[in-house]
């Protein structure tokens, strides 16, 4: 903490934007150093998605119909976009818990006393979470390849899919930031960050073909922002799961994913910064 404080105090002056960027990077560095010093946080964050990959691949593979096929290989390729998207959105809980912990310990008040950009603490935290999410996706992709997942498009399209996943994950961490600033304890932030994620991720096309759902539920799933990212990744990976829905997000999933993510960032970053200014430790 002292290193962060000293860096902020001696930083050279500049315009408002450059100061905001500089302060955000300093806070991000502080959080990354903290992650390195507490590696179990990263390790436990990797275990859950790996378990989902293995369990879903071998328990449901061969049992669920995807495009008229019940082949385990087809389901594994169908599944992975959903697992990737679920992993980046579940980072919301960690982001909320981390901010709530800083609030609980009074660290946020210490940051607010420094001559720094008002949104830098939250931006730095979300950037650090983005780095952790990228590491998790890398490990998860290796595990997916080991269980039989394959892509069938160009390298650029595959990179584009992972870029969309990171953008979605970054957007959802701002929801976690609002939750972390709205509760009193890290435990409450963790619970609050997960309780709404389960319906968002399961009422979607992540694990089953939404065309098999009842009409009203399929409509919700097709317009779910999470579903747009999953569908976009399937298309960019060249994996099974072409949607037959007439819903605009399913017909233009890449654009829908980008638009949803940008809107979420714009709305929840504004809410988080306002909450940060008024929140009491």
RODO-2510 file (C-alpha; in nm, 4 decimals, decimal comma):
residues 281
     n   res          X          Y          Z
     1     x     0,0000     0,0000     0,0000
     2     x     0,2818     0,2435     0,0845
     3     x     0,4375     0,1939    -0,2602
     4     x     0,1068     0,2732    -0,4264
     5     x     0,0630     0,5841    -0,2129
     6     x     0,4138     0,7087    -0,2876
     7     x     0,3700     0,6476    -0,6609
     8     x     0,0525     0,8490    -0,6648
     9     x     0,2036     1,1386    -0,4744
    10     x     0,5175     1,1783    -0,6811
    11     x     0,3492     1,1196    -1,0184
    12     x     0,4093     1,4048    -1,2602
    13     x     0,1137     1,6271    -1,3393
    14     x    -0,0753     1,5979    -1,6663
    15     x    -0,4171     1,6411    -1,8164
    16     x    -0,7182     1,4754    -1,6564
    17     x    -0,7226     1,1779    -1,8935
    18     x    -0,3519     1,0983    -1,8598
    19     x    -0,3744     1,1254    -1,4790
    20     x    -0,6727     0,8910    -1,4786
    21     x    -0,4889     0,6355    -1,6922
    22     x    -0,1735     0,6611    -1,4812
    23     x    -0,3604     0,6270    -1,1523
    24     x    -0,5648     0,3336    -1,2835
    25     x    -0,2487     0,1494    -1,3912
    26     x    -0,0881     0,2079    -1,0503
    27     x    -0,3910     0,0613    -0,8735
    28     x    -0,4017    -0,2287    -1,1213
    29     x    -0,0359    -0,3002    -1,0450
    30     x    -0,1143    -0,3017    -0,6736
    31     x    -0,3895    -0,5580    -0,7227
    32     x    -0,1773    -0,7775    -0,9496
    33     x     0,1024    -0,7817    -0,6924
    34     x    -0,1546    -0,8841    -0,4319
    35     x    -0,2705    -1,1715    -0,6543
    36     x     0,0886    -1,2928    -0,6927
    37     x     0,1390    -1,2851    -0,3168
    38     x    -0,1841    -1,4793    -0,2585
    39     x    -0,1649    -1,7429    -0,5364
    40     x    -0,4413    -1,9580    -0,3877
    41     x    -0,6926    -1,6982    -0,5084
    42     x    -0,5842    -1,7624    -0,8670
    43     x    -0,5565    -2,1387    -0,8186
    44     x    -0,9056    -2,1778    -0,6734
    45     x    -1,0352    -1,9535    -0,9510
    46     x    -0,8974    -2,2048    -1,2026
    47     x    -1,0341    -2,5172    -1,0361
    48     x    -1,4040    -2,4417    -1,0808
    49     x    -1,4050    -2,3880    -1,4603
    50     x    -1,1812    -2,6913    -1,5107
    51     x    -1,4291    -2,9006    -1,3117
    52     x    -1,7141    -2,7677    -1,5269
    53     x    -1,5282    -2,8653    -1,8450
    54     x    -1,4572    -3,2200    -1,7292
    55     x    -1,7952    -3,2849    -1,5671
    56     x    -2,0104    -3,1404    -1,8450
    57     x    -1,7994    -3,3034    -2,1160
    58     x    -1,8174    -3,6551    -1,9772
    59     x    -2,1483    -3,6485    -1,7880
    60     x    -2,3644    -3,4790    -2,0528
    61     x    -2,1618    -3,5639    -2,3619
    62     x    -2,3615    -3,8160    -2,5649
    63     x    -2,6823    -3,7458    -2,3735
    64     x    -2,7878    -3,4097    -2,5176
    65     x    -2,9008    -3,3410    -2,8716
    66     x    -2,7095    -3,0694    -3,0588
    67     x    -2,8271    -3,0067    -3,4121
    68     x    -2,9711    -3,3558    -3,4376
    69     x    -2,6542    -3,5230    -3,3104
    70     x    -2,5841    -3,6823    -2,9728
    71     x    -2,2136    -3,7315    -3,0439
    72     x    -1,9952    -3,6594    -2,7375
    73     x    -1,7440    -3,4789    -2,9625
    74     x    -2,0146    -3,2529    -3,1046
    75     x    -2,1380    -3,1665    -2,7570
    76     x    -1,7867    -3,0873    -2,6317
    77     x    -1,7356    -2,8379    -2,9136
    78     x    -2,0847    -2,6966    -2,8522
    79     x    -2,0161    -2,6728    -2,4785
    80     x    -1,6865    -2,4879    -2,4702
    81     x    -1,8127    -2,1468    -2,5794
    82     x    -2,0621    -2,1658    -2,2922
    83     x    -1,7955    -2,2675    -2,0409
    84     x    -1,5634    -1,9881    -2,1556
    85     x    -1,8418    -1,7308    -2,1258
    86     x    -1,9525    -1,8624    -1,7878
    87     x    -1,5958    -1,8411    -1,6585
    88     x    -1,5504    -1,4752    -1,7533
    89     x    -1,8872    -1,3751    -1,6078
    90     x    -1,8270    -1,5605    -1,2814
    91     x    -1,5287    -1,3288    -1,2295
    92     x    -1,7977    -1,0810    -1,1229
    93     x    -1,8155    -1,2416    -0,7798
    94     x    -1,4406    -1,2089    -0,7256
    95     x    -1,4408    -0,8450    -0,8317
    96     x    -1,7250    -0,7629    -0,5953
    97     x    -1,5664    -0,9493    -0,3049
    98     x    -1,2305    -0,7771    -0,3585
    99     x    -1,3830    -0,4292    -0,3577
   100     x    -1,5995    -0,5130    -0,0560
   101     x    -1,2913    -0,6341     0,1293
   102     x    -1,1073    -0,3090     0,0542
   103     x    -1,4131    -0,1186     0,1775
   104     x    -1,4335    -0,3302     0,4924
   105     x    -1,0659    -0,2721     0,5751
   106     x    -1,0901     0,1025     0,5163
   107     x    -0,8536     0,0930     0,2188
   108     x    -1,1051     0,2696    -0,0063
   109     x    -1,1136     0,5637     0,2364
   110     x    -0,7342     0,5846     0,2218
   111     x    -0,7435     0,5891    -0,1572
   112     x    -1,0089     0,8594    -0,1564
   113     x    -0,7830     1,0784     0,0556
   114     x    -0,5160     1,0759    -0,2160
   115     x    -0,4909     1,3244    -0,5055
   116     x    -0,5995     1,0756    -0,7686
   117     x    -0,8701     1,0317    -1,0317
   118     x    -1,1993     0,9343    -0,8690
   119     x    -1,2621     0,6336    -1,0897
   120     x    -0,9028     0,5072    -1,0874
   121     x    -0,9452     0,2717    -0,7903
   122     x    -1,2332     0,0896    -0,9555
   123     x    -1,0812     0,0955    -1,3039
   124     x    -0,7522    -0,0383    -1,1693
   125     x    -0,9323    -0,3156    -0,9866
   126     x    -1,1304    -0,4209    -1,2937
   127     x    -0,8172    -0,4142    -1,5119
   128     x    -0,6379    -0,6434    -1,2669
   129     x    -0,9372    -0,8774    -1,2707
   130     x    -0,9226    -0,8713    -1,6510
   131     x    -0,5617    -0,9943    -1,6415
   132     x    -0,6616    -1,2774    -1,4076
   133     x    -0,9531    -1,3651    -1,6361
   134     x    -0,7199    -1,3804    -1,9368
   135     x    -0,4909    -1,6200    -1,7482
   136     x    -0,7884    -1,8356    -1,6540
   137     x    -0,9079    -1,8484    -2,0163
   138     x    -0,5612    -1,9537    -2,1314
   139     x    -0,5471    -2,2455    -1,8874
   140     x    -0,9066    -2,3391    -1,9636
   141     x    -0,8395    -2,3443    -2,3388
   142     x    -0,5538    -2,5894    -2,2846
   143     x    -0,7795    -2,8162    -2,0757
   144     x    -1,0521    -2,7916    -2,3423
   145     x    -0,8064    -2,9024    -2,6107
   146     x    -0,7103    -3,1996    -2,3952
   147     x    -1,0725    -3,3183    -2,3679
   148     x    -1,1304    -3,2889    -2,7416
   149     x    -1,2403    -2,9323    -2,8169
   150     x    -1,1303    -2,8006    -3,1549
   151     x    -1,1759    -2,4813    -3,3569
   152     x    -1,2439    -2,4804    -3,7312
   153     x    -1,1826    -2,1189    -3,8330
   154     x    -0,8867    -1,8873    -3,8845
   155     x    -0,6489    -1,7824    -3,6088
   156     x    -0,7795    -1,4263    -3,6314
   157     x    -1,1386    -1,5371    -3,5739
   158     x    -1,0340    -1,7452    -3,2737
   159     x    -0,8527    -1,4444    -3,1272
   160     x    -1,1621    -1,2361    -3,1961
   161     x    -1,3724    -1,4812    -2,9961
   162     x    -1,1403    -1,4584    -2,6976
   163     x    -1,1413    -1,0807    -2,7338
   164     x    -1,5208    -1,0819    -2,7088
   165     x    -1,4998    -1,3038    -2,4017
   166     x    -1,2591    -1,0636    -2,2309
   167     x    -1,4791    -0,7662    -2,3204
   168     x    -1,7816    -0,9436    -2,1737
   169     x    -1,5869    -1,0384    -1,8621
   170     x    -1,4666    -0,6806    -1,8187
   171     x    -1,8240    -0,5526    -1,8537
   172     x    -1,9518    -0,7923    -1,5900
   173     x    -1,6783    -0,6951    -1,3422
   174     x    -1,8354    -0,3485    -1,3329
   175     x    -2,1577    -0,5116    -1,2147
   176     x    -1,9457    -0,6790    -0,9475
   177     x    -1,7991    -0,3407    -0,8547
   178     x    -2,1459    -0,1978    -0,7926
   179     x    -2,2358    -0,4999    -0,5794
   180     x    -1,9089    -0,4776    -0,3836
   181     x    -1,9731    -0,1106    -0,3054
   182     x    -2,3323    -0,1810    -0,2014
   183     x    -2,2764    -0,4466     0,0665
   184     x    -2,0983    -0,4477     0,3996
   185     x    -1,8878    -0,7647     0,3868
   186     x    -1,6889    -0,9647     0,1276
   187     x    -1,9068    -1,2689     0,2043
   188     x    -2,2197    -1,0764     0,1105
   189     x    -2,0508    -0,9549    -0,2082
   190     x    -1,9634    -1,3110    -0,3078
   191     x    -2,3198    -1,4298    -0,2501
   192     x    -2,4652    -1,1249    -0,4205
   193     x    -2,2328    -1,1740    -0,7145
   194     x    -2,3337    -1,5360    -0,7700
   195     x    -2,7047    -1,5468    -0,6928
   196     x    -2,8079    -1,3704    -1,0147
   197     x    -2,5362    -1,5256    -1,2321
   198     x    -2,6818    -1,8762    -1,2195
   199     x    -3,0108    -1,7861    -1,3908
   200     x    -2,8263    -1,5606    -1,6367
   201     x    -2,5880    -1,8387    -1,7405
   202     x    -2,8306    -2,1324    -1,7307
   203     x    -3,1306    -1,9606    -1,8939
   204     x    -2,9235    -1,9283    -2,2086
   205     x    -2,7818    -2,1275    -2,4953
   206     x    -2,4612    -2,2066    -2,3047
   207     x    -2,5253    -2,5718    -2,2169
   208     x    -2,8322    -2,6693    -2,4190
   209     x    -2,9802    -2,5699    -2,7534
   210     x    -3,2324    -2,2951    -2,6776
   211     x    -3,4604    -2,4271    -2,9542
   212     x    -3,5494    -2,7136    -2,7190
   213     x    -3,6868    -2,4722    -2,4566
   214     x    -4,0486    -2,3703    -2,4167
   215     x    -4,1295    -2,0612    -2,6335
   216     x    -4,1359    -1,8029    -2,3517
   217     x    -3,8124    -1,9333    -2,2007
   218     x    -3,6436    -1,9498    -2,5393
   219     x    -3,7338    -1,5843    -2,5997
   220     x    -3,5602    -1,4872    -2,2734
   221     x    -3,2574    -1,7006    -2,3569
   222     x    -3,2237    -1,5586    -2,7088
   223     x    -3,2225    -1,1984    -2,5825
   224     x    -2,9921    -1,2756    -2,2896
   225     x    -2,6644    -1,0767    -2,3306
   226     x    -2,4782    -1,3848    -2,2128
   227     x    -2,6314    -1,5906    -2,4962
   228     x    -2,5111    -1,3373    -2,7539
   229     x    -2,1505    -1,3821    -2,6443
   230     x    -2,1834    -1,7616    -2,6426
   231     x    -2,3353    -1,7645    -2,9910
   232     x    -2,0727    -1,5218    -3,1224
   233     x    -1,7933    -1,7436    -2,9915
   234     x    -1,9456    -2,0549    -3,1486
   235     x    -1,9554    -1,8804    -3,4845
   236     x    -1,6005    -1,7482    -3,4517
   237     x    -1,4701    -2,0862    -3,3322
   238     x    -1,6624    -2,2697    -3,6044
   239     x    -1,8232    -2,4925    -3,3408
   240     x    -2,1684    -2,6587    -3,3620
   241     x    -2,4740    -2,4683    -3,2443
   242     x    -2,5980    -2,2553    -3,5339
   243     x    -2,9074    -2,0739    -3,4039
   244     x    -3,2415    -2,1051    -3,5849
   245     x    -3,3903    -1,8181    -3,3840
   246     x    -3,5200    -1,5044    -3,5543
   247     x    -3,4126    -1,2897    -3,2552
   248     x    -3,1728    -1,0126    -3,3632
   249     x    -2,8987    -1,1056    -3,1099
   250     x    -2,8912    -1,4615    -3,2443
   251     x    -2,8781    -1,3445    -3,6063
   252     x    -2,6000    -1,0888    -3,5351
   253     x    -2,4315    -1,2290    -3,2227
   254     x    -2,0935    -1,0572    -3,2629
   255     x    -2,2462    -0,7117    -3,2900
   256     x    -2,4967    -0,7927    -3,0160
   257     x    -2,2194    -0,9062    -2,7813
   258     x    -2,0186    -0,5886    -2,8400
   259     x    -2,3223    -0,3619    -2,7977
   260     x    -2,4388    -0,5380    -2,4806
   261     x    -2,0895    -0,5192    -2,3285
   262     x    -2,0410    -0,1507    -2,4094
   263     x    -2,3832    -0,0660    -2,2636
   264     x    -2,3112    -0,2632    -1,9457
   265     x    -1,9757    -0,0865    -1,9017
   266     x    -2,1278     0,2575    -1,9630
   267     x    -2,4169     0,2023    -1,7198
   268     x    -2,2463     0,0172    -1,4387
   269     x    -1,9191     0,2120    -1,4465
   270     x    -2,1225     0,5300    -1,3995
   271     x    -2,3155     0,3720    -1,1135
   272     x    -1,9990     0,2345    -0,9543
   273     x    -1,8129     0,5668    -0,9632
   274     x    -2,1123     0,7454    -0,8112
   275     x    -2,1390     0,4785    -0,5441
   276     x    -1,7665     0,5032    -0,4777
   277     x    -1,7917     0,8757    -0,4107
   278     x    -2,0629     0,8336    -0,1498
   279     x    -1,9957     0,4895    -0,0001
   280     x    -1,8821     0,4762     0,3610
   281     x    -1,6382     0,2173     0,4838
***
